[in-house]
Each structure stands twice: as C-alpha cells, then as structure tokens.
Amino acid sequence: MPRDRNIARALERQRDPSLPPSLELSCGSCPILNPAVPMRIRLEKHESPLPACPEPEDCPLRRFFAEAAARGAPVDLDIGAGYGSFSRARAALHPERRVLAIEQEAARVARSDVAARIAGIRNLALLRAEMRWVLEYCIPQSSVAAAFVLFPDPWPKDRHARNRFFRLSNAALLHKVLAPGGVVNAATDDEPYFGQILETMANAPGFEPTAPESRSDAEKTDFERKFISQGKRVFEAAWRKTRRAPAGAV
C-alpha cells in the first residue's frame, strides 16, 4: 500500500490540463518497467532471454538519453527521488544538464511532476519504476555523468538489511551506467548504514573515493532538511568510476 494517503488527489492534480505537459516518462507497455508477476520473478532471478523492448524507437527513456546525447547534455541520475526536491533544484540550477529522477511510489512522482511543471522546469524527467531494473536493463551503458543516492531507506532491522540499495551487485550496475569519470554521491543520516556504504564501495571494483559534490541549500532533500532541523549529523561520501571494469557478472 502506498505510504501517501493522498495518492488519488495527487494523481488527479497531475492530470490537470491547465498545467504544462507532464515530465513523467510513460512506459506503460514495457514488460520490464511495468512487469506482470511472472516477469517480476524472471527479473529477480535474471532469467534469460528477457524480452526485448516492444517499441524501441518509441521508448521514452531511450528517447530521453538520445536527446541528451544529441545536445551534449550531461545526465544526472537521482535514485530514490522521493518528492523530488533535490532533482527539481538540480535541474533548475543546471539548465545545461538533464536530470532523471527515479521513484517507485506513484504519489511522490505525481507531486514532484506537478511541482516541476508549475516551476517551469523542462530539463527533468521522472520515472516510476524499480530502480535496480532500470539500472540493469534500461539505462544505456556509460551514459550517466553523476548519480545521487541521497538518504536511501536504511532498513535498520537485520532481517531487512538485504533490501538496502548499497550492495556490491548495485555498485556494479552503477559502474555500468556511469560514463568514465562519472561520480556516485551518497548521503545518509544513519551512521551504521554509512559504515556499510563505505565498506561496500571500498570493495566495489572500478571505483575510487573522491570528494562529494557540494550541494546548495536548494538541493537539499526533504529528509535532509528534517534531519538538520533535528540536529542530526549528515554523512556524505562519493566515488569516481575508474576505467577498470568490475569483476564478475551482475
């Protein structure tokens, strides 16, 4: 069940014809981004062969990356974008870049979409999908300039730790989609999780530590503002993609 109780209202507002065109990428026919239960099982098990994109020429995600490449615009990836405060600010402050925000919850995507359209932002795209599958199957190789994983769910209970985003398999997926020299930026308020993030990335082939990108006040996430107001410490780190490829398959 979605966490946002106002999902119907958010989706209705997103369909408001008085607003500029939606920034959400519609991938309704894609068996990977909108999989039925049997396909979800195959995706989790990495069973092959997986179906090809049914309409590769009309895929909005492929078109987003093709248009960015044609314009020479670097692409930034916001993984787990939430309500999109960071991705909207990032896009507004850097009109020369393209920002792709990925979030699983429909209400959050809808509310971010409406806010971006009202603000007149057009270099932002929103995608409601499972992040791992987008990284593994949909984003072109070496096409992302920077990835931001800001305040991911820490899944604090031991039995849920396997759901954390930062694990070696996902690090390999980030390495695949990042361009040479591309950077992964991470931030969290959870010190134990931060320790695991550092350990994971230290053991992830193809990355070297680098300075986290400085973010303006406008680029702080909703969670970040909340944590700062509570006097909590924010932990940040970043890693640059090197040219050596990760060992082993994803």
Backbone as CSV, one residue per row, in Angstrom:
resi,resn,N_x,N_y,N_z,CA_x,CA_y,CA_z,C_x,C_y,C_z
1,MET,0.847,-1.193,0.000,0.000,0.000,0.000,0.884,1.246,0.000
2,PRO,0.592,2.231,-0.877,1.404,3.444,-0.921,1.403,4.158,0.419
3,ARG,2.527,4.756,0.746,2.638,5.466,2.008,1.838,6.754,1.995
4,ASP,1.675,7.352,0.826,0.978,8.624,0.735,-0.525,8.368,0.657
5,ARG,-1.267,8.820,1.683,-2.706,8.585,1.740,-3.467,9.424,0.721
6,ASN,-2.825,10.435,0.159,-3.488,11.323,-0.785,-3.138,10.993,-2.225
7,ILE,-2.904,9.710,-2.509,-2.461,9.335,-3.836,-3.489,9.699,-4.900
8,ALA,-4.777,9.478,-4.641,-5.798,9.796,-5.633,-5.797,11.284,-5.957
9,ARG,-5.670,12.111,-4.908,-5.637,13.559,-5.120,-4.392,13.974,-5.901
10,ALA,-3.251,13.360,-5.590,-2.006,13.688,-6.291,-2.093,13.317,-7.762
11,LEU,-2.642,12.138,-8.052,-2.755,11.703,-9.439,-3.753,12.573,-10.202
12,GLU,-4.827,12.983,-9.541,-5.806,13.866,-10.189,-5.164,15.201,-10.530
13,ARG,-4.410,15.745,-9.601,-3.730,17.020,-9.845,-2.733,16.889,-10.988
14,GLN,-2.067,15.745,-11.087,-1.091,15.534,-12.155,-1.750,15.578,-13.532
15,ARG,-3.023,15.228,-13.621,-3.738,15.208,-14.898,-4.381,16.552,-15.239
16,ASP,-4.118,17.566,-14.447,-4.707,18.888,-14.661,-4.295,19.435,-16.035
17,PRO,-5.245,19.640,-16.952,-4.886,20.102,-18.300,-4.384,21.536,-18.352
18,SER,-4.566,22.288,-17.262,-4.092,23.674,-17.263,-2.587,23.774,-17.022
19,LEU,-1.972,22.683,-16.593,-0.534,22.671,-16.355,0.222,22.395,-17.652
20,PRO,1.514,22.764,-17.708,2.341,22.367,-18.861,2.397,20.847,-18.981
21,PRO,2.887,20.335,-20.111,2.940,18.877,-20.316,3.703,18.163,-19.201
22,SER,3.250,16.945,-18.895,3.867,16.162,-17.827,5.313,15.828,-18.154
23,LEU,6.131,15.729,-17.109,7.532,15.340,-17.246,7.742,13.863,-16.928
24,GLU,6.670,13.165,-16.535,6.795,11.742,-16.232,6.889,10.947,-17.522
25,LEU,7.864,10.051,-17.592,8.028,9.189,-18.756,7.016,8.050,-18.663
26,SER,6.174,7.930,-19.663,5.140,6.893,-19.662,5.668,5.643,-20.356
27,CYS,5.843,4.578,-19.578,6.379,3.324,-20.117,5.392,2.187,-19.849
28,GLY,4.117,2.472,-20.062,3.075,1.528,-19.704,3.141,0.193,-20.402
29,SER,3.687,0.146,-21.624,3.719,-1.110,-22.379,5.015,-1.892,-22.172
30,CYS,5.930,-1.367,-21.372,7.228,-2.025,-21.218,7.117,-3.189,-20.236
31,PRO,7.470,-4.407,-20.659,7.348,-5.564,-19.759,8.387,-5.586,-18.647
32,ILE,9.394,-4.713,-18.731,10.423,-4.657,-17.694,10.099,-3.554,-16.680
33,LEU,9.699,-2.386,-17.160,9.390,-1.292,-16.253,8.018,-1.455,-15.611
34,ASN,7.133,-2.172,-16.266,5.805,-2.460,-15.711,5.522,-3.952,-15.833
35,PRO,6.270,-4.778,-15.103,6.197,-6.222,-15.313,5.001,-6.872,-14.625
36,ALA,4.451,-7.884,-15.287,3.485,-8.756,-14.635,4.244,-9.661,-13.667
37,VAL,3.498,-10.379,-12.821,4.136,-11.193,-11.786,5.143,-12.190,-12.356
38,PRO,4.818,-12.955,-13.426,5.820,-13.895,-13.958,7.113,-13.205,-14.403
39,MET,6.969,-12.007,-14.991,8.161,-11.275,-15.424,8.952,-10.767,-14.222
40,ARG,8.284,-10.347,-13.164,8.986,-9.901,-11.964,9.856,-11.031,-11.415
41,ILE,9.340,-12.239,-11.439,10.102,-13.390,-10.960,11.325,-13.621,-11.839
42,ARG,11.143,-13.510,-13.155,12.268,-13.696,-14.073,13.324,-12.615,-13.884
43,LEU,12.880,-11.384,-13.674,13.820,-10.287,-13.475,14.635,-10.492,-12.205
44,GLU,13.976,-10.919,-11.139,14.680,-11.146,-9.884,15.691,-12.282,-9.995
45,LYS,15.362,-13.276,-10.823,16.246,-14.432,-10.989,17.239,-14.252,-12.133
46,HIS,17.122,-13.140,-12.853,17.997,-12.860,-14.014,17.868,-13.948,-15.076
47,GLU,16.666,-14.452,-15.239,16.456,-15.486,-16.246,16.574,-14.870,-17.634
48,SER,17.128,-15.623,-18.546,17.283,-15.149,-19.915,16.694,-16.176,-20.877
49,PRO,16.346,-15.777,-22.102,16.439,-14.379,-22.552,15.253,-13.565,-22.067
50,LEU,15.535,-12.328,-21.672,14.460,-11.411,-21.318,13.892,-10.801,-22.598
51,PRO,12.628,-10.405,-22.584,12.032,-9.847,-23.806,12.671,-8.525,-24.189
52,ALA,12.764,-8.307,-25.474,13.293,-7.039,-25.963,12.236,-5.954,-25.766
53,CYS,12.680,-4.712,-25.790,11.753,-3.595,-25.688,10.736,-3.711,-26.816
54,PRO,9.417,-3.693,-26.520,8.418,-3.888,-27.569,8.405,-2.791,-28.616
55,GLU,8.796,-1.572,-28.230,8.796,-0.450,-29.167,10.065,0.367,-28.950
56,PRO,11.215,-0.163,-29.342,12.476,0.514,-29.014,12.583,1.928,-29.571
57,GLU,11.975,2.181,-30.712,12.071,3.510,-31.299,11.196,4.515,-30.562
58,ASP,10.177,4.021,-29.849,9.243,4.905,-29.166,9.417,4.901,-27.649
59,CYS,10.441,4.214,-27.144,10.647,4.151,-25.708,11.017,5.538,-25.180
60,PRO,10.237,6.100,-24.287,10.545,7.465,-23.814,11.855,7.552,-23.052
61,LEU,12.260,6.469,-22.390,13.522,6.501,-21.662,14.694,6.530,-22.638
62,ARG,14.624,5.696,-23.679,15.683,5.726,-24.690,15.726,7.075,-25.389
63,ARG,14.541,7.637,-25.643,14.493,8.934,-26.307,15.100,10.013,-25.428
64,PHE,14.867,9.942,-24.117,15.455,10.903,-23.182,16.977,10.898,-23.291
65,PHE,17.583,9.712,-23.272,19.038,9.632,-23.341,19.555,10.014,-24.722
66,ALA,18.821,9.663,-25.770,19.247,10.021,-27.126,19.233,11.536,-27.317
67,GLU,18.209,12.185,-26.814,18.122,13.636,-26.954,19.194,14.334,-26.133
68,ALA,19.477,13.803,-24.937,20.543,14.387,-24.119,21.894,14.256,-24.819
69,ALA,22.149,13.079,-25.405,23.409,12.873,-26.116,23.519,13.788,-27.326
70,ALA,22.416,13.974,-28.047,22.432,14.823,-29.234,22.726,16.275,-28.880
71,ARG,22.295,16.699,-27.696,22.542,18.068,-27.247,23.857,18.219,-26.496
72,GLY,24.543,17.096,-26.257,25.768,17.146,-25.469,25.503,17.502,-24.026
73,ALA,24.320,17.130,-23.512,23.925,17.482,-22.147,24.251,16.339,-21.201
74,PRO,25.053,16.560,-20.165,25.314,15.514,-19.172,24.019,15.109,-18.470
75,VAL,23.913,13.827,-18.148,22.718,13.315,-17.471,23.059,12.997,-16.017
76,ASP,22.255,13.541,-15.105,22.366,13.228,-13.681,21.220,12.308,-13.292
77,LEU,21.521,11.355,-12.437,20.544,10.354,-12.027,20.248,10.517,-10.545
78,ASP,18.973,10.710,-10.208,18.533,10.813,-8.822,17.819,9.507,-8.475
79,ILE,18.473,8.660,-7.681,17.972,7.323,-7.373,17.201,7.360,-6.058
80,GLY,15.914,7.000,-6.120,15.062,7.109,-4.944,14.738,8.561,-4.686
81,ALA,14.130,9.221,-5.666,13.993,10.678,-5.669,12.991,11.209,-4.662
82,GLY,12.136,10.352,-4.106,11.142,10.834,-3.156,10.221,11.853,-3.791
83,TYR,9.999,12.976,-3.105,9.138,14.027,-3.633,9.879,14.973,-4.573
84,GLY,11.139,14.690,-4.851,11.847,15.367,-5.933,12.429,16.724,-5.627
85,SER,12.572,17.094,-4.356,13.112,18.423,-4.061,14.528,18.580,-4.599
86,PHE,15.357,17.536,-4.453,16.721,17.633,-4.969,16.731,17.700,-6.492
87,SER,16.036,16.784,-7.145,16.108,16.721,-8.606,15.546,17.983,-9.256
88,ARG,14.493,18.552,-8.673,13.959,19.809,-9.233,14.964,20.946,-9.076
89,ALA,15.571,21.045,-7.901,16.568,22.101,-7.694,17.778,21.888,-8.594
90,ARG,18.210,20.649,-8.714,19.354,20.329,-9.567,19.085,20.757,-11.010
91,ALA,17.900,20.418,-11.510,17.560,20.778,-12.883,17.445,22.289,-13.057
92,ALA,16.846,22.970,-12.084,16.669,24.421,-12.188,18.002,25.158,-12.152
93,LEU,18.926,24.673,-11.313,20.222,25.335,-11.172,21.188,25.008,-12.298
94,HIS,20.920,23.911,-13.029,21.830,23.476,-14.096,21.040,23.204,-15.373
95,PRO,20.574,24.249,-16.046,19.759,24.055,-17.254,20.518,23.385,-18.392
96,GLU,21.850,23.381,-18.297,22.646,22.732,-19.351,22.681,21.218,-19.189
97,ARG,22.183,20.679,-18.073,22.188,19.255,-17.792,20.783,18.681,-17.952
98,ARG,20.697,17.366,-17.953,19.414,16.678,-17.915,19.394,15.825,-16.646
99,VAL,18.268,15.805,-15.961,18.139,15.079,-14.700,17.047,14.029,-14.844
100,LEU,17.370,12.787,-14.483,16.397,11.699,-14.477,16.175,11.281,-13.034
101,ALA,14.950,11.442,-12.545,14.599,11.102,-11.172,13.778,9.816,-11.169
102,ILE,14.252,8.812,-10.431,13.573,7.515,-10.372,12.987,7.325,-8.979
103,GLU,11.713,6.998,-8.939,11.000,6.803,-7.671,9.912,5.754,-7.894
104,GLN,9.676,4.910,-6.893,8.715,3.825,-7.028,7.284,4.212,-6.671
105,GLU,7.094,5.188,-5.788,5.758,5.495,-5.314,5.070,6.520,-6.219
106,ALA,3.884,6.145,-6.700,3.167,6.956,-7.677,2.830,8.340,-7.162
107,ALA,2.403,8.449,-5.906,2.016,9.754,-5.369,3.213,10.701,-5.310
108,ARG,4.369,10.170,-4.955,5.565,11.012,-4.895,5.942,11.510,-6.286
109,VAL,5.866,10.623,-7.277,6.172,11.035,-8.648,5.184,12.099,-9.111
110,ALA,3.900,11.886,-8.825,2.871,12.828,-9.256,3.089,14.205,-8.632
111,ARG,3.367,14.236,-7.350,3.555,15.521,-6.675,4.813,16.227,-7.168
112,SER,5.878,15.472,-7.421,7.095,16.071,-7.965,6.854,16.603,-9.372
113,ASP,6.096,15.851,-10.164,5.777,16.261,-11.532,5.018,17.585,-11.532
114,VAL,3.992,17.680,-10.703,3.200,18.910,-10.641,4.066,20.095,-10.206
115,ALA,4.893,19.900,-9.197,5.744,20.989,-8.703,6.722,21.450,-9.775
116,ALA,7.298,20.517,-10.523,8.257,20.884,-11.571,7.572,21.630,-12.708
117,ARG,6.383,21.197,-13.060,5.653,21.856,-14.157,5.233,23.263,-13.774
118,ILE,4.795,23.432,-12.535,4.430,24.761,-12.062,5.647,25.685,-12.057
119,ALA,6.814,25.124,-11.723,8.054,25.912,-11.678,8.640,26.165,-13.070
120,GLY,8.074,25.553,-14.091,8.563,25.762,-15.453,9.828,25.007,-15.789
121,ILE,10.121,23.928,-15.059,11.318,23.121,-15.310,11.041,22.153,-16.457
122,ARG,11.958,22.102,-17.425,11.742,21.220,-18.567,12.910,20.267,-18.815
123,ASN,14.010,20.398,-18.095,15.165,19.516,-18.298,15.201,18.390,-17.274
124,LEU,14.040,18.044,-16.742,13.879,16.981,-15.757,12.916,15.942,-16.297
125,ALA,13.238,14.664,-16.101,12.329,13.579,-16.435,12.116,12.723,-15.198
126,LEU,10.889,12.249,-15.027,10.522,11.444,-13.865,10.121,10.052,-14.332
127,LEU,10.571,9.045,-13.600,10.263,7.671,-13.977,9.835,6.904,-12.734
128,ARG,8.646,6.310,-12.784,8.174,5.466,-11.683,8.501,4.016,-12.027
129,ALA,9.468,3.453,-11.316,9.936,2.105,-11.646,10.812,1.567,-10.523
130,GLU,11.091,0.280,-10.583,12.033,-0.375,-9.687,13.437,0.036,-10.101
131,MET,14.173,0.666,-9.204,15.461,1.266,-9.549,16.453,0.264,-10.116
132,ARG,16.528,-0.921,-9.489,17.513,-1.900,-9.933,17.259,-2.318,-11.377
133,TRP,15.997,-2.526,-11.734,15.703,-2.983,-13.086,16.002,-1.901,-14.114
134,VAL,15.762,-0.638,-13.740,16.111,0.455,-14.651,17.613,0.474,-14.886
135,LEU,18.392,0.347,-13.817,19.845,0.345,-13.959,20.334,-0.846,-14.767
136,GLU,19.745,-2.006,-14.513,20.257,-3.229,-15.117,19.857,-3.391,-16.572
137,TYR,18.631,-3.005,-16.908,18.099,-3.358,-18.217,17.794,-2.180,-19.132
138,CYS,17.690,-0.963,-18.598,17.113,0.113,-19.399,18.039,1.288,-19.684
139,ILE,18.896,1.672,-18.757,19.754,2.835,-18.975,20.947,2.434,-19.830
140,PRO,21.231,3.173,-20.900,22.369,2.833,-21.756,23.691,2.837,-20.985
141,GLN,24.581,1.975,-21.404,25.885,1.877,-20.765,26.667,3.181,-20.936
142,SER,27.361,3.592,-19.881,28.257,4.761,-19.895,27.538,6.041,-20.307
143,SER,26.305,6.228,-19.859,25.509,7.373,-20.294,25.208,8.376,-19.186
144,VAL,25.621,8.090,-17.952,25.275,8.936,-16.809,26.518,9.647,-16.288
145,ALA,26.416,10.957,-16.128,27.561,11.740,-15.646,27.707,11.656,-14.134
146,ALA,26.582,11.678,-13.418,26.624,11.638,-11.954,25.363,10.968,-11.438
147,ALA,25.534,10.154,-10.410,24.401,9.509,-9.751,24.342,9.971,-8.304
148,PHE,23.140,10.228,-7.825,22.932,10.691,-6.458,22.008,9.714,-5.742
149,VAL,22.492,9.160,-4.636,21.682,8.284,-3.786,21.617,8.977,-2.433
150,LEU,20.591,9.781,-2.251,20.512,10.675,-1.099,19.473,10.170,-0.108
151,PHE,19.942,9.822,1.072,19.099,9.361,2.163,18.232,8.166,1.777
152,PRO,18.881,7.108,1.281,18.128,5.891,0.965,17.598,5.253,2.244
153,ASP,16.558,4.451,2.111,15.985,3.761,3.257,17.067,2.920,3.929
154,PRO,17.342,3.123,5.217,18.422,2.366,5.874,18.036,0.941,6.242
155,TRP,16.746,0.598,6.164,16.302,-0.747,6.530,17.045,-1.207,7.790
156,PRO,16.763,-0.593,8.925,17.591,-0.806,10.121,17.523,-2.209,10.721
157,LYS,16.424,-2.931,10.510,16.334,-4.269,11.088,17.214,-5.251,10.314
158,ASP,17.884,-6.131,11.042,18.827,-7.063,10.426,18.167,-7.893,9.333
159,ARG,16.933,-8.312,9.553,16.286,-9.188,8.576,15.907,-8.449,7.288
160,HIS,15.954,-7.107,7.341,15.624,-6.310,6.160,16.863,-5.720,5.483
161,ALA,18.027,-5.946,6.053,19.252,-5.306,5.544,19.519,-5.641,4.083
162,ARG,19.062,-6.794,3.642,19.293,-7.192,2.240,18.559,-6.279,1.253
163,ASN,17.616,-5.474,1.748,16.887,-4.558,0.877,17.624,-3.242,0.650
164,ARG,18.713,-3.025,1.369,19.444,-1.773,1.208,19.971,-1.627,-0.214
165,PHE,19.983,-0.380,-0.685,20.445,-0.155,-2.054,21.927,-0.456,-2.205
166,PHE,22.727,-0.038,-1.230,24.174,-0.192,-1.377,24.588,-1.621,-1.063
167,ARG,24.820,-2.365,-2.136,25.407,-3.695,-2.079,26.214,-3.865,-3.357
168,LEU,27.074,-4.870,-3.391,28.032,-4.986,-4.497,27.360,-5.118,-5.848
169,SER,26.250,-5.836,-5.917,25.579,-6.006,-7.206,25.080,-4.668,-7.747
170,ASN,24.552,-3.810,-6.887,24.094,-2.499,-7.346,25.262,-1.576,-7.660
171,ALA,26.367,-1.720,-6.956,27.559,-0.935,-7.298,28.032,-1.270,-8.704
172,ALA,27.950,-2.556,-9.064,28.336,-2.956,-10.420,27.402,-2.350,-11.458
173,LEU,26.118,-2.243,-11.128,25.167,-1.628,-12.056,25.458,-0.137,-12.212
174,LEU,25.803,0.527,-11.122,26.174,1.937,-11.213,27.412,2.114,-12.078
175,HIS,28.374,1.220,-11.901,29.591,1.293,-12.721,29.241,1.155,-14.196
176,LYS,28.296,0.298,-14.512,27.916,0.063,-15.910,27.310,1.308,-16.555
177,VAL,26.438,2.004,-15.842,25.726,3.122,-16.463,26.517,4.421,-16.395
178,LEU,27.485,4.528,-15.480,28.268,5.758,-15.385,29.236,5.901,-16.552
179,ALA,29.387,7.123,-17.032,30.416,7.421,-18.017,31.784,7.371,-17.333
180,PRO,32.871,7.202,-18.099,34.204,7.240,-17.488,34.401,8.533,-16.697
181,GLY,34.830,8.395,-15.463,34.980,9.566,-14.606,33.702,9.990,-13.912
182,GLY,32.582,9.285,-14.179,31.322,9.605,-13.525,31.389,9.342,-12.031
183,VAL,30.556,10.035,-11.279,30.653,10.007,-9.822,29.333,9.565,-9.192
184,VAL,29.453,8.702,-8.172,28.322,8.337,-7.314,28.417,9.155,-6.035
185,ASN,27.359,9.900,-5.724,27.293,10.675,-4.484,26.276,10.037,-3.552
186,ALA,26.645,9.862,-2.295,25.741,9.258,-1.312,25.671,10.127,-0.075
187,ALA,24.494,10.157,0.555,24.319,10.869,1.817,23.295,10.131,2.663
188,THR,23.515,10.101,3.965,22.598,9.459,4.901,22.771,10.067,6.282
189,ASP,21.742,9.944,7.103,21.853,10.360,8.494,22.116,9.170,9.401
190,ASP,22.104,7.961,8.826,22.225,6.720,9.594,23.688,6.280,9.623
191,GLU,24.356,6.468,10.769,25.795,6.188,10.837,26.134,4.719,10.602
192,PRO,25.396,3.742,11.175,25.707,2.341,10.864,25.579,2.028,9.382
193,TYR,24.545,2.555,8.739,24.385,2.320,7.303,25.516,2.990,6.536
194,PHE,25.923,4.172,6.980,27.021,4.855,6.306,28.290,4.002,6.360
195,GLY,28.522,3.355,7.502,29.669,2.463,7.601,29.593,1.322,6.616
196,GLN,28.385,0.777,6.432,28.231,-0.304,5.462,28.413,0.207,4.041
197,ILE,27.923,1.438,3.770,28.107,2.034,2.438,29.596,2.169,2.129
198,LEU,30.361,2.687,3.089,31.803,2.846,2.880,32.475,1.499,2.634
199,GLU,32.085,0.501,3.392,32.666,-0.836,3.224,32.305,-1.424,1.869
200,THR,31.043,-1.270,1.472,30.601,-1.804,0.186,31.370,-1.166,-0.962
201,MET,31.452,0.150,-0.964,32.100,0.837,-2.081,33.613,0.628,-2.065
202,ALA,34.193,0.406,-0.898,35.624,0.099,-0.840,35.924,-1.242,-1.495
203,ASN,34.946,-2.144,-1.481,35.109,-3.470,-2.072,34.522,-3.581,-3.474
204,ALA,33.987,-2.490,-3.991,33.374,-2.497,-5.320,34.432,-2.192,-6.371
205,PRO,34.731,-3.133,-7.259,35.739,-2.876,-8.289,35.325,-1.724,-9.204
206,GLY,36.305,-0.949,-9.612,36.047,0.102,-10.589,35.698,1.446,-10.008
207,PHE,35.905,1.642,-8.702,35.614,2.929,-8.080,36.783,3.381,-7.217
208,GLU,36.944,4.693,-7.120,37.917,5.266,-6.212,37.256,6.422,-5.461
209,PRO,37.595,6.615,-4.198,36.967,7.703,-3.429,37.287,9.062,-4.027
210,THR,36.344,9.973,-3.913,36.540,11.344,-4.351,35.723,12.253,-3.442
211,ALA,35.883,13.543,-3.588,35.145,14.486,-2.739,33.682,14.536,-3.163
212,PRO,32.745,14.496,-2.213,31.331,14.620,-2.567,31.067,15.966,-3.235
213,GLU,30.136,15.967,-4.167,29.782,17.217,-4.823,29.054,18.123,-3.840
214,SER,29.458,19.370,-3.819,28.803,20.332,-2.946,27.408,20.630,-3.468
215,ARG,26.409,20.573,-2.570,25.027,20.855,-2.944,24.556,22.118,-2.234
216,SER,23.888,22.973,-2.972,23.371,24.210,-2.389,22.231,23.895,-1.425
217,ASP,21.809,24.898,-0.672,20.678,24.707,0.236,19.438,24.275,-0.528
218,ALA,19.266,24.812,-1.725,18.096,24.445,-2.530,18.125,22.974,-2.929
219,GLU,19.334,22.381,-3.001,19.467,20.993,-3.429,19.412,19.991,-2.272
220,LYS,19.054,20.448,-1.115,18.886,19.524,-0.001,17.528,18.831,-0.122
221,THR,17.477,17.561,0.258,16.235,16.806,0.166,15.319,17.168,1.339
222,ASP,14.058,16.758,1.225,13.114,16.989,2.320,13.578,16.284,3.601
223,PHE,14.063,15.033,3.447,14.575,14.304,4.598,15.767,15.032,5.207
224,GLU,16.637,15.539,4.355,17.835,16.216,4.835,17.484,17.450,5.658
225,ARG,16.560,18.234,5.179,16.143,19.420,5.933,15.563,19.018,7.296
226,LYS,14.785,17.952,7.299,14.197,17.476,8.546,15.280,17.051,9.528
227,PHE,16.261,16.276,9.025,17.323,15.786,9.904,18.155,16.942,10.447
228,ILE,18.464,17.905,9.594,19.263,19.051,10.030,18.519,19.849,11.095
229,SER,17.195,20.014,10.909,16.401,20.752,11.891,16.368,20.037,13.232
230,GLN,16.561,18.702,13.211,16.582,17.916,14.443,17.978,17.832,15.049
231,GLY,18.947,18.487,14.415,20.311,18.485,14.919,21.079,17.223,14.593
232,LYS,20.579,16.423,13.657,21.262,15.187,13.295,22.434,15.477,12.348
233,ARG,23.425,14.625,12.410,24.580,14.755,11.526,24.294,14.062,10.196
234,VAL,24.732,14.688,9.124,24.596,14.114,7.791,25.959,13.594,7.339
235,PHE,25.992,12.340,6.897,27.227,11.701,6.429,27.194,11.658,4.899
236,GLU,28.290,12.100,4.286,28.360,12.142,2.824,29.666,11.525,2.337
237,ALA,29.608,10.909,1.148,30.796,10.346,0.515,30.537,10.244,-0.983
238,ALA,31.598,10.061,-1.747,31.454,9.949,-3.202,32.577,9.082,-3.760
239,TRP,32.316,8.501,-4.929,33.271,7.618,-5.591,33.234,7.868,-7.091
240,ARG,34.416,7.898,-7.682,34.548,8.129,-9.114,34.774,6.806,-9.847
241,LYS,34.142,6.672,-10.990,34.332,5.474,-11.806,35.706,5.500,-12.449
242,THR,36.432,4.409,-12.285,37.713,4.254,-12.973,37.484,3.428,-14.226
243,ARG,38.505,3.283,-15.029,38.335,2.592,-16.309,38.354,1.093,-16.193
244,ARG,38.848,0.565,-15.076,38.862,-0.890,-14.950,37.455,-1.392,-14.643
245,ALA,37.051,-2.446,-15.303,35.685,-2.959,-15.199,35.528,-3.798,-13.946
246,PRO,34.321,-3.829,-13.378,34.085,-4.698,-12.234,34.268,-6.173,-12.593
247,ALA,34.761,-6.963,-11.668,34.930,-8.388,-11.923,33.612,-9.114,-11.734
248,GLY,33.341,-10.054,-12.612,32.157,-10.890,-12.460,30.915,-10.253,-13.024
249,ALA,29.894,-11.060,-13.181,28.629,-10.598,-13.726,27.782,-9.984,-12.635
250,VAL,26.848,-9.146,-13.051,25.919,-8.523,-12.122,24.984,-9.567,-11.566
